[in-house]
Amino acid sequence: MAAEQRRSTEAEIRDILVRAARPEGRLKLGSLLAAMGREAGVTDEDVEAICGHRDRTPAAPMIFE
């Protein structure tokens, strides 16, 4: 197969593994979450409001004494 595609055996094996691990039509989490947000009517202004109220104070490190 590698010779037919005019590439190295390593490149052919890599391509086979990528196609096996990432099949076409797979559900992508980010796309799903974006679609759910659009369906729920979440706007950019809503996201900005949520981010504006987020506590950005660094967490205190744990003490193991």
PDB file of N, CA, C, O and CB in Angstrom:
ATOM      1  N   MET A   1       0.827  -1.194   0.000  1.00  0.00           N
ATOM      2  CA  MET A   1       0.000   0.000   0.000  1.00  0.00           C
ATOM      3  C   MET A   1       0.871   1.258   0.000  1.00  0.00           C
ATOM      4  O   MET A   1       0.562   2.239  -0.677  1.00  0.00           O
ATOM      5  CB  MET A   1      -0.941  -0.002   1.212  1.00  0.00           C
ATOM      6  N   ALA A   2       1.956   1.216   0.764  1.00  0.00           N
ATOM      7  CA  ALA A   2       2.841   2.372   0.834  1.00  0.00           C
ATOM      8  C   ALA A   2       3.429   2.681  -0.536  1.00  0.00           C
ATOM      9  O   ALA A   2       3.497   3.841  -0.942  1.00  0.00           O
ATOM     10  CB  ALA A   2       3.962   2.131   1.850  1.00  0.00           C
ATOM     11  N   ALA A   3       3.856   1.630  -1.252  1.00  0.00           N
ATOM     12  CA  ALA A   3       4.440   1.833  -2.571  1.00  0.00           C
ATOM     13  C   ALA A   3       3.414   2.419  -3.537  1.00  0.00           C
ATOM     14  O   ALA A   3       3.752   3.273  -4.356  1.00  0.00           O
ATOM     15  CB  ALA A   3       4.990   0.514  -3.120  1.00  0.00           C
ATOM     16  N   GLU A   4       2.173   1.969  -3.446  1.00  0.00           N
ATOM     17  CA  GLU A   4       1.110   2.498  -4.314  1.00  0.00           C
ATOM     18  C   GLU A   4       0.869   3.982  -4.053  1.00  0.00           C
ATOM     19  O   GLU A   4       0.564   4.740  -4.974  1.00  0.00           O
ATOM     20  CB  GLU A   4      -0.195   1.713  -4.102  1.00  0.00           C
ATOM     21  N   GLN A   5       1.007   4.390  -2.801  1.00  0.00           N
ATOM     22  CA  GLN A   5       0.786   5.788  -2.426  1.00  0.00           C
ATOM     23  C   GLN A   5       2.052   6.629  -2.569  1.00  0.00           C
ATOM     24  O   GLN A   5       2.041   7.840  -2.347  1.00  0.00           O
ATOM     25  CB  GLN A   5       0.277   5.870  -0.996  1.00  0.00           C
ATOM     26  N   ARG A   6       3.143   5.961  -2.945  1.00  0.00           N
ATOM     27  CA  ARG A   6       4.447   6.619  -3.102  1.00  0.00           C
ATOM     28  C   ARG A   6       4.887   7.334  -1.829  1.00  0.00           C
ATOM     29  O   ARG A   6       5.262   8.506  -1.846  1.00  0.00           O
ATOM     30  CB  ARG A   6       4.398   7.613  -4.253  1.00  0.00           C
ATOM     31  N   ARG A   7       4.829   6.593  -0.730  1.00  0.00           N
ATOM     32  CA  ARG A   7       5.311   7.119   0.543  1.00  0.00           C
ATOM     33  C   ARG A   7       5.956   5.987   1.331  1.00  0.00           C
ATOM     34  O   ARG A   7       5.865   4.818   0.956  1.00  0.00           O
ATOM     35  CB  ARG A   7       4.154   7.774   1.356  1.00  0.00           C
ATOM     36  N   SER A   8       6.602   6.351   2.417  1.00  0.00           N
ATOM     37  CA  SER A   8       7.317   5.357   3.217  1.00  0.00           C
ATOM     38  C   SER A   8       6.325   4.462   3.964  1.00  0.00           C
ATOM     39  O   SER A   8       5.155   4.804   4.134  1.00  0.00           O
ATOM     40  CB  SER A   8       8.276   6.051   4.214  1.00  0.00           C
ATOM     41  N   THR A   9       6.821   3.329   4.394  1.00  0.00           N
ATOM     42  CA  THR A   9       5.996   2.421   5.185  1.00  0.00           C
ATOM     43  C   THR A   9       5.552   3.099   6.470  1.00  0.00           C
ATOM     44  O   THR A   9       4.410   2.944   6.901  1.00  0.00           O
ATOM     45  CB  THR A   9       6.759   1.126   5.500  1.00  0.00           C
ATOM     46  N   GLU A  10       6.461   3.851   7.078  1.00  0.00           N
ATOM     47  CA  GLU A  10       6.128   4.574   8.308  1.00  0.00           C
ATOM     48  C   GLU A  10       4.985   5.566   8.069  1.00  0.00           C
ATOM     49  O   GLU A  10       4.063   5.650   8.880  1.00  0.00           O
ATOM     50  CB  GLU A  10       7.367   5.312   8.847  1.00  0.00           C
ATOM     51  N   ALA A  11       5.037   6.304   6.983  1.00  0.00           N
ATOM     52  CA  ALA A  11       3.979   7.272   6.671  1.00  0.00           C
ATOM     53  C   ALA A  11       2.658   6.556   6.419  1.00  0.00           C
ATOM     54  O   ALA A  11       1.599   7.043   6.817  1.00  0.00           O
ATOM     55  CB  ALA A  11       4.365   8.125   5.443  1.00  0.00           C
ATOM     56  N   GLU A  12       2.716   5.410   5.764  1.00  0.00           N
ATOM     57  CA  GLU A  12       1.493   4.648   5.488  1.00  0.00           C
ATOM     58  C   GLU A  12       0.879   4.122   6.784  1.00  0.00           C
ATOM     59  O   GLU A  12      -0.335   4.205   6.972  1.00  0.00           O
ATOM     60  CB  GLU A  12       1.791   3.477   4.528  1.00  0.00           C
ATOM     61  N   ILE A  13       1.699   3.590   7.666  1.00  0.00           N
ATOM     62  CA  ILE A  13       1.211   3.084   8.953  1.00  0.00           C
ATOM     63  C   ILE A  13       0.611   4.219   9.771  1.00  0.00           C
ATOM     64  O   ILE A  13      -0.440   4.052  10.389  1.00  0.00           O
ATOM     65  CB  ILE A  13       2.350   2.400   9.741  1.00  0.00           C
ATOM     66  N   ARG A  14       1.275   5.376   9.778  1.00  0.00           N
ATOM     67  CA  ARG A  14       0.770   6.541  10.506  1.00  0.00           C
ATOM     68  C   ARG A  14      -0.611   6.948   9.972  1.00  0.00           C
ATOM     69  O   ARG A  14      -1.522   7.244  10.746  1.00  0.00           O
ATOM     70  CB  ARG A  14       1.766   7.726  10.389  1.00  0.00           C
ATOM     71  N   ASP A  15      -0.752   6.959   8.648  1.00  0.00           N
ATOM     72  CA  ASP A  15      -2.030   7.323   8.040  1.00  0.00           C
ATOM     73  C   ASP A  15      -3.121   6.311   8.402  1.00  0.00           C
ATOM     74  O   ASP A  15      -4.252   6.702   8.690  1.00  0.00           O
ATOM     75  CB  ASP A  15      -1.885   7.420   6.515  1.00  0.00           C
ATOM     76  N   ILE A  16      -2.799   5.043   8.390  1.00  0.00           N
ATOM     77  CA  ILE A  16      -3.772   3.993   8.751  1.00  0.00           C
ATOM     78  C   ILE A  16      -4.222   4.172  10.198  1.00  0.00           C
ATOM     79  O   ILE A  16      -5.412   4.074  10.497  1.00  0.00           O
ATOM     80  CB  ILE A  16      -3.160   2.574   8.551  1.00  0.00           C
ATOM     81  N   LEU A  17      -3.275   4.433  11.092  1.00  0.00           N
ATOM     82  CA  LEU A  17      -3.621   4.607  12.510  1.00  0.00           C
ATOM     83  C   LEU A  17      -4.473   5.853  12.733  1.00  0.00           C
ATOM     84  O   LEU A  17      -5.418   5.826  13.522  1.00  0.00           O
ATOM     85  CB  LEU A  17      -2.349   4.692  13.359  1.00  0.00           C
ATOM     86  N   VAL A  18      -4.145   6.939  12.043  1.00  0.00           N
ATOM     87  CA  VAL A  18      -4.935   8.170  12.184  1.00  0.00           C
ATOM     88  C   VAL A  18      -6.361   7.933  11.702  1.00  0.00           C
ATOM     89  O   VAL A  18      -7.316   8.347  12.358  1.00  0.00           O
ATOM     90  CB  VAL A  18      -4.286   9.335  11.392  1.00  0.00           C
ATOM     91  N   ARG A  19      -6.507   7.272  10.564  1.00  0.00           N
ATOM     92  CA  ARG A  19      -7.864   7.010  10.049  1.00  0.00           C
ATOM     93  C   ARG A  19      -8.647   6.074  10.966  1.00  0.00           C
ATOM     94  O   ARG A  19      -9.866   6.201  11.086  1.00  0.00           O
ATOM     95  CB  ARG A  19      -7.790   6.407   8.641  1.00  0.00           C
ATOM     96  N   ALA A  20      -7.960   5.141  11.610  1.00  0.00           N
ATOM     97  CA  ALA A  20      -8.640   4.214  12.519  1.00  0.00           C
ATOM     98  C   ALA A  20      -9.040   4.896  13.819  1.00  0.00           C
ATOM     99  O   ALA A  20     -10.115   4.633  14.359  1.00  0.00           O
ATOM    100  CB  ALA A  20      -7.747   3.015  12.819  1.00  0.00           C
ATOM    101  N   ALA A  21      -8.177   5.769  14.318  1.00  0.00           N
ATOM    102  CA  ALA A  21      -8.430   6.426  15.602  1.00  0.00           C
ATOM    103  C   ALA A  21      -9.373   7.614  15.476  1.00  0.00           C
ATOM    104  O   ALA A  21     -10.069   7.954  16.432  1.00  0.00           O
ATOM    105  CB  ALA A  21      -7.127   6.882  16.214  1.00  0.00           C
ATOM    106  N   ARG A  22      -9.405   8.241  14.322  1.00  0.00           N
ATOM    107  CA  ARG A  22     -10.255   9.415  14.098  1.00  0.00           C
ATOM    108  C   ARG A  22     -11.160   9.180  12.903  1.00  0.00           C
ATOM    109  O   ARG A  22     -10.918   9.724  11.825  1.00  0.00           O
ATOM    110  CB  ARG A  22      -9.400  10.684  13.881  1.00  0.00           C
ATOM    111  N   PRO A  23     -12.196   8.380  13.079  1.00  0.00           N
ATOM    112  CA  PRO A  23     -13.072   8.082  11.946  1.00  0.00           C
ATOM    113  C   PRO A  23     -13.846   9.318  11.476  1.00  0.00           C
ATOM    114  O   PRO A  23     -14.108  10.238  12.251  1.00  0.00           O
ATOM    115  CB  PRO A  23     -14.049   6.974  12.322  1.00  0.00           C
ATOM    116  N   GLU A  24     -14.200   9.316  10.202  1.00  0.00           N
ATOM    117  CA  GLU A  24     -15.003  10.409   9.648  1.00  0.00           C
ATOM    118  C   GLU A  24     -16.355  10.458  10.352  1.00  0.00           C
ATOM    119  O   GLU A  24     -16.908   9.422  10.723  1.00  0.00           O
ATOM    120  CB  GLU A  24     -15.191  10.238   8.113  1.00  0.00           C
ATOM    121  N   GLY A  25     -16.874  11.646  10.530  1.00  0.00           N
ATOM    122  CA  GLY A  25     -18.184  11.801  11.129  1.00  0.00           C
ATOM    123  C   GLY A  25     -18.205  11.665  12.638  1.00  0.00           C
ATOM    124  O   GLY A  25     -19.273  11.558  13.240  1.00  0.00           O
ATOM    125  N   ARG A  26     -17.026  11.668  13.254  1.00  0.00           N
ATOM    126  CA  ARG A  26     -17.004  11.533  14.712  1.00  0.00           C
ATOM    127  C   ARG A  26     -17.578  12.790  15.351  1.00  0.00           C
ATOM    128  O   ARG A  26     -17.528  13.877  14.774  1.00  0.00           O
ATOM    129  CB  ARG A  26     -15.564  11.272  15.224  1.00  0.00           C
ATOM    130  N   LEU A  27     -18.112  12.627  16.527  1.00  0.00           N
ATOM    131  CA  LEU A  27     -18.672  13.742  17.264  1.00  0.00           C
ATOM    132  C   LEU A  27     -17.550  14.479  17.966  1.00  0.00           C
ATOM    133  O   LEU A  27     -16.787  13.883  18.726  1.00  0.00           O
ATOM    134  CB  LEU A  27     -19.736  13.265  18.273  1.00  0.00           C
ATOM    135  N   LYS A  28     -17.450  15.765  17.714  1.00  0.00           N
ATOM    136  CA  LYS A  28     -16.421  16.590  18.346  1.00  0.00           C
ATOM    137  C   LYS A  28     -17.063  17.345  19.497  1.00  0.00           C
ATOM    138  O   LYS A  28     -18.088  18.001  19.314  1.00  0.00           O
ATOM    139  CB  LYS A  28     -15.765  17.577  17.321  1.00  0.00           C
ATOM    140  N   LEU A  29     -16.473  17.258  20.673  1.00  0.00           N
ATOM    141  CA  LEU A  29     -17.042  17.830  21.884  1.00  0.00           C
ATOM    142  C   LEU A  29     -17.255  19.333  21.760  1.00  0.00           C
ATOM    143  O   LEU A  29     -18.314  19.839  22.131  1.00  0.00           O
ATOM    144  CB  LEU A  29     -16.147  17.534  23.067  1.00  0.00           C
ATOM    145  N   GLY A  30     -16.264  20.049  21.245  1.00  0.00           N
ATOM    146  CA  GLY A  30     -16.393  21.498  21.112  1.00  0.00           C
ATOM    147  C   GLY A  30     -17.554  21.889  20.211  1.00  0.00           C
ATOM    148  O   GLY A  30     -18.301  22.817  20.520  1.00  0.00           O
ATOM    149  N   SER A  31     -17.703  21.185  19.105  1.00  0.00           N
ATOM    150  CA  SER A  31     -18.807  21.465  18.188  1.00  0.00           C
ATOM    151  C   SER A  31     -20.145  21.173  18.850  1.00  0.00           C
ATOM    152  O   SER A  31     -21.105  21.921  18.667  1.00  0.00           O
ATOM    153  CB  SER A  31     -18.661  20.641  16.904  1.00  0.00           C
ATOM    154  N   LEU A  32     -20.215  20.094  19.614  1.00  0.00           N
ATOM    155  CA  LEU A  32     -21.441  19.738  20.310  1.00  0.00           C
ATOM    156  C   LEU A  32     -21.815  20.802  21.340  1.00  0.00           C
ATOM    157  O   LEU A  32     -22.974  21.212  21.417  1.00  0.00           O
ATOM    158  CB  LEU A  32     -21.289  18.377  20.987  1.00  0.00           C
ATOM    159  N   LEU A  33     -20.845  21.247  22.124  1.00  0.00           N
ATOM    160  CA  LEU A  33     -21.118  22.267  23.144  1.00  0.00           C
ATOM    161  C   LEU A  33     -21.543  23.589  22.506  1.00  0.00           C
ATOM    162  O   LEU A  33     -22.441  24.259  23.018  1.00  0.00           O
ATOM    163  CB  LEU A  33     -19.877  22.486  24.026  1.00  0.00           C
ATOM    164  N   ALA A  34     -20.914  23.970  21.401  1.00  0.00           N
ATOM    165  CA  ALA A  34     -21.289  25.201  20.707  1.00  0.00           C
ATOM    166  C   ALA A  34     -22.723  25.101  20.188  1.00  0.00           C
ATOM    167  O   ALA A  34     -23.491  26.057  20.300  1.00  0.00           O
ATOM    168  CB  ALA A  34     -20.313  25.487  19.542  1.00  0.00           C
ATOM    169  N   ALA A  35     -23.080  23.966  19.629  1.00  0.00           N
ATOM    170  CA  ALA A  35     -24.441  23.768  19.126  1.00  0.00           C
ATOM    171  C   ALA A  35     -25.463  23.827  20.263  1.00  0.00           C
ATOM    172  O   ALA A  35     -26.541  24.401  20.110  1.00  0.00           O
ATOM    173  CB  ALA A  35     -24.548  22.422  18.390  1.00  0.00           C
ATOM    174  N   MET A  36     -25.114  23.228  21.402  1.00  0.00           N
ATOM    175  CA  MET A  36     -26.024  23.270  22.549  1.00  0.00           C
ATOM    176  C   MET A  36     -26.220  24.702  23.035  1.00  0.00           C
ATOM    177  O   MET A  36     -27.333  25.090  23.392  1.00  0.00           O
ATOM    178  CB  MET A  36     -25.488  22.393  23.693  1.00  0.00           C
ATOM    179  N   GLY A  37     -25.144  25.490  23.049  1.00  0.00           N
ATOM    180  CA  GLY A  37     -25.239  26.889  23.457  1.00  0.00           C
ATOM    181  C   GLY A  37     -26.118  27.688  22.518  1.00  0.00           C
ATOM    182  O   GLY A  37     -26.946  28.484  22.958  1.00  0.00           O
ATOM    183  N   ARG A  38     -25.934  27.471  21.203  1.00  0.00           N
ATOM    184  CA  ARG A  38     -26.777  28.174  20.228  1.00  0.00           C
ATOM    185  C   ARG A  38     -28.239  27.783  20.393  1.00  0.00           C
ATOM    186  O   ARG A  38     -29.128  28.632  20.329  1.00  0.00           O
ATOM    187  CB  ARG A  38     -26.310  27.874  18.795  1.00  0.00           C
ATOM    188  N   GLU A  39     -28.481  26.491  20.606  1.00  0.00           N
ATOM    189  CA  GLU A  39     -29.851  25.996  20.770  1.00  0.00           C
ATOM    190  C   GLU A  39     -30.498  26.589  22.019  1.00  0.00           C
ATOM    191  O   GLU A  39     -31.699  26.859  22.032  1.00  0.00           O
ATOM    192  CB  GLU A  39     -29.861  24.459  20.848  1.00  0.00           C
ATOM    193  N   ALA A  40     -29.703  26.790  23.066  1.00  0.00           N
ATOM    194  CA  ALA A  40     -30.223  27.347  24.309  1.00  0.00           C
ATOM    195  C   ALA A  40     -30.357  28.869  24.241  1.00  0.00           C
ATOM    196  O   ALA A  40     -30.939  29.481  25.137  1.00  0.00           O
ATOM    197  CB  ALA A  40     -29.320  26.958  25.469  1.00  0.00           C
ATOM    198  N   GLY A  41     -29.820  29.482  23.180  1.00  0.00           N
ATOM    199  CA  GLY A  41     -29.932  30.921  23.025  1.00  0.00           C
ATOM    200  C   GLY A  41     -28.853  31.722  23.721  1.00  0.00           C
ATOM    201  O   GLY A  41     -29.030  32.915  23.967  1.00  0.00           O
ATOM    202  N   VAL A  42     -27.729  31.081  24.044  1.00  0.00           N
ATOM    203  CA  VAL A  42     -26.628  31.776  24.706  1.00  0.00           C
ATOM    204  C   VAL A  42     -25.952  32.691  23.679  1.00  0.00           C
ATOM    205  O   VAL A  42     -25.619  32.258  22.576  1.00  0.00           O
ATOM    206  CB  VAL A  42     -25.599  30.757  25.324  1.00  0.00           C
ATOM    207  N   THR A  43     -25.754  33.956  24.053  1.00  0.00           N
ATOM    208  CA  THR A  43     -25.136  34.930  23.151  1.00  0.00           C
ATOM    209  C   THR A  43     -23.717  35.261  23.609  1.00  0.00           C
ATOM    210  O   THR A  43     -23.300  34.876  24.702  1.00  0.00           O
ATOM    211  CB  THR A  43     -25.986  36.216  23.077  1.00  0.00           C
ATOM    212  N   ASP A  44     -22.990  35.972  22.768  1.00  0.00           N
ATOM    213  CA  ASP A  44     -21.637  36.412  23.138  1.00  0.00           C
ATOM    214  C   ASP A  44     -21.685  37.314  24.363  1.00  0.00           C
ATOM    215  O   ASP A  44     -20.784  37.279  25.201  1.00  0.00           O
ATOM    216  CB  ASP A  44     -20.964  37.150  21.962  1.00  0.00           C
ATOM    217  N   GLU A  45     -22.727  38.116  24.464  1.00  0.00           N
ATOM    218  CA  GLU A  45     -22.879  39.000  25.622  1.00  0.00           C
ATOM    219  C   GLU A  45     -23.051  38.183  26.901  1.00  0.00           C
ATOM    220  O   GLU A  45     -22.529  38.558  27.951  1.00  0.00           O
ATOM    221  CB  GLU A  45     -24.082  39.947  25.428  1.00  0.00           C
ATOM    222  N   ASP A  46     -23.774  37.078  26.819  1.00  0.00           N
ATOM    223  CA  ASP A  46     -23.945  36.200  27.988  1.00  0.00           C
ATOM    224  C   ASP A  46     -22.600  35.647  28.442  1.00  0.00           C
ATOM    225  O   ASP A  46     -22.301  35.622  29.636  1.00  0.00           O
ATOM    226  CB  ASP A  46     -24.914  35.038  27.662  1.00  0.00           C
ATOM    227  N   VAL A  47     -21.806  35.211  27.498  1.00  0.00           N
ATOM    228  CA  VAL A  47     -20.500  34.635  27.814  1.00  0.00           C
ATOM    229  C   VAL A  47     -19.599  35.701  28.439  1.00  0.00           C
ATOM    230  O   VAL A  47     -18.896  35.427  29.412  1.00  0.00           O
ATOM    231  CB  VAL A  47     -19.839  34.043  26.542  1.00  0.00           C
ATOM    232  N   GLU A  48     -19.620  36.908  27.886  1.00  0.00           N
ATOM    233  CA  GLU A  48     -18.808  37.996  28.446  1.00  0.00           C
ATOM    234  C   GLU A  48     -19.242  38.319  29.871  1.00  0.00           C
ATOM    235  O   GLU A  48     -18.402  38.599  30.726  1.00  0.00           O
ATOM    236  CB  GLU A  48     -18.910  39.254  27.566  1.00  0.00           C
ATOM    237  N   ALA A  49     -20.553  38.283  30.133  1.00  0.00           N
ATOM    238  CA  ALA A  49     -21.050  38.568  31.481  1.00  0.00           C
ATOM    239  C   ALA A  49     -20.583  37.497  32.468  1.00  0.00           C
ATOM    240  O   ALA A  49     -20.208  37.813  33.597  1.00  0.00           O
ATOM    241  CB  ALA A  49     -22.591  38.655  31.479  1.00  0.00           C
ATOM    242  N   ILE A  50     -20.605  36.257  32.053  1.00  0.00           N
ATOM    243  CA  ILE A  50     -20.155  35.160  32.924  1.00  0.00           C
ATOM    244  C   ILE A  50     -18.660  35.302  33.207  1.00  0.00           C
ATOM    245  O   ILE A  50     -18.228  35.177  34.352  1.00  0.00           O
ATOM    246  CB  ILE A  50     -20.454  33.776  32.274  1.00  0.00           C
ATOM    247  N   CYS A  51     -17.880  35.561  32.172  1.00  0.00           N
ATOM    248  CA  CYS A  51     -16.425  35.691  32.343  1.00  0.00           C
ATOM    249  C   CYS A  51     -16.077  36.913  33.187  1.00  0.00           C
ATOM    250  O   CYS A  51     -15.080  36.900  33.908  1.00  0.00           O
ATOM    251  CB  CYS A  51     -15.728  35.785  30.974  1.00  0.00           C
ATOM    252  N   GLY A  52     -16.882  37.964  33.107  1.00  0.00           N
ATOM    253  CA  GLY A  52     -16.616  39.172  33.873  1.00  0.00           C
ATOM    254  C   GLY A  52     -16.830  38.994  35.358  1.00  0.00           C
ATOM    255  O   GLY A  52     -16.263  39.745  36.152  1.00  0.00           O
ATOM    256  N   HIS A  53     -17.632  38.022  35.758  1.00  0.00           N
ATOM    257  CA  HIS A  53     -17.933  37.797  37.165  1.00  0.00           C
ATOM    258  C   HIS A  53     -17.123  36.664  37.771  1.00  0.00           C
ATOM    259  O   HIS A  53     -17.306  36.315  38.937  1.00  0.00           O
ATOM    260  CB  HIS A  53     -19.391  37.512  37.332  1.00  0.00           C
ATOM    261  N   ARG A  54     -16.242  36.099  36.990  1.00  0.00           N
ATOM    262  CA  ARG A  54     -15.446  34.965  37.459  1.00  0.00           C
ATOM    263  C   ARG A  54     -14.371  35.435  38.432  1.00  0.00           C
ATOM    264  O   ARG A  54     -13.724  36.458  38.208  1.00  0.00           O
ATOM    265  CB  ARG A  54     -14.803  34.225  36.270  1.00  0.00           C
ATOM    266  N   ASP A  55     -14.186  34.692  39.498  1.00  0.00           N
ATOM    267  CA  ASP A  55     -13.147  35.002  40.491  1.00  0.00           C
ATOM    268  C   ASP A  55     -11.794  34.583  39.925  1.00  0.00           C
ATOM    269  O   ASP A  55     -11.556  33.396  39.702  1.00  0.00           O
ATOM    270  CB  ASP A  55     -13.429  34.279  41.858  1.00  0.00           C
ATOM    271  N   ARG A  56     -10.924  35.532  39.698  1.00  0.00           N
ATOM    272  CA  ARG A  56      -9.612  35.247  39.113  1.00  0.00           C
ATOM    273  C   ARG A  56      -8.500  35.246  40.168  1.00  0.00           C
ATOM    274  O   ARG A  56      -7.317  35.275  39.826  1.00  0.00           O
ATOM    275  CB  ARG A  56      -9.292  36.271  38.027  1.00  0.00           C
ATOM    276  N   THR A  57      -8.880  35.214  41.445  1.00  0.00           N
ATOM    277  CA  THR A  57      -7.891  35.178  42.513  1.00  0.00           C
ATOM    278  C   THR A  57      -7.178  33.828  42.501  1.00  0.00           C
ATOM    279  O   THR A  57      -7.832  32.786  42.456  1.00  0.00           O
ATOM    280  CB  THR A  57      -8.556  35.437  43.889  1.00  0.00           C
ATOM    281  N   PRO A  58      -5.851  33.834  42.540  1.00  0.00           N
ATOM    282  CA  PRO A  58      -5.141  32.556  42.555  1.00  0.00           C
ATOM    283  C   PRO A  58      -5.508  31.738  43.792  1.00  0.00           C
ATOM    284  O   PRO A  58      -5.704  32.285  44.878  1.00  0.00           O
ATOM    285  CB  PRO A  58      -3.626  32.786  42.507  1.00  0.00           C
ATOM    286  N   ALA A  59      -5.596  30.443  43.614  1.00  0.00           N
ATOM    287  CA  ALA A  59      -5.906  29.554  44.730  1.00  0.00           C
ATOM    288  C   ALA A  59      -4.709  29.495  45.678  1.00  0.00           C
ATOM    289  O   ALA A  59      -3.556  29.566  45.251  1.00  0.00           O
ATOM    290  CB  ALA A  59      -6.277  28.132  44.221  1.00  0.00           C
ATOM    291  N   ALA A  60      -5.000  29.364  46.958  1.00  0.00           N
ATOM    292  CA  ALA A  60      -3.945  29.223  47.953  1.00  0.00           C
ATOM    293  C   ALA A  60      -3.362  27.816  47.860  1.00  0.00           C
ATOM    294  O   ALA A  60      -4.117  26.849  47.752  1.00  0.00           O
ATOM    295  CB  ALA A  60      -4.483  29.509  49.385  1.00  0.00           C
ATOM    296  N   PRO A  61      -2.051  27.682  47.900  1.00  0.00           N
ATOM    297  CA  PRO A  61      -1.456  26.344  47.795  1.00  0.00           C
ATOM    298  C   PRO A  61      -1.795  25.511  49.032  1.00  0.00           C
ATOM    299  O   PRO A  61      -1.978  26.044  50.126  1.00  0.00           O
ATOM    300  CB  PRO A  61       0.080  26.443  47.620  1.00  0.00           C
ATOM    301  N   MET A  62      -1.872  24.202  48.835  1.00  0.00           N
ATOM    302  CA  MET A  62      -2.144  23.294  49.943  1.00  0.00           C
ATOM    303  C   MET A  62      -0.912  23.170  50.813  1.00  0.00           C
ATOM    304  O   MET A  62       0.214  23.246  50.323  1.00  0.00           O
ATOM    305  CB  MET A  62      -2.584  21.913  49.431  1.00  0.00           C
ATOM    306  N   ILE A  63      -1.128  22.976  52.118  1.00  0.00           N
ATOM    307  CA  ILE A  63      -0.013  22.786  53.053  1.00  0.00           C
ATOM    308  C   ILE A  63      -0.102  21.351  53.591  1.00  0.00           C
ATOM    309  O   ILE A  63      -1.145  20.945  54.103  1.00  0.00           O
ATOM    310  CB  ILE A  63      -0.053  23.853  54.234  1.00  0.00           C
ATOM    311  N   PHE A  64       0.963  20.606  53.478  1.00  0.00           N
ATOM    312  CA  PHE A  64       0.979  19.201  53.882  1.00  0.00           C
ATOM    313  C   PHE A  64       1.842  18.993  55.118  1.00  0.00           C
ATOM    314  O   PHE A  64       2.740  18.150  55.114  1.00  0.00           O
ATOM    315  CB  PHE A  64       1.483  18.324  52.738  1.00  0.00           C
ATOM    316  N   GLU A  65       1.581  19.742  56.159  1.00  0.00           N
ATOM    317  CA  GLU A  65       2.382  19.600  57.394  1.00  0.00           C
ATOM    318  C   GLU A  65       1.604  18.916  58.470  1.00  0.00           C
ATOM    319  O   GLU A  65       2.118  18.714  59.570  1.00  0.00           O
ATOM    320  CB  GLU A  65       2.856  20.951  57.898  1.00  0.00           C
TER     321      GLU A  65
END
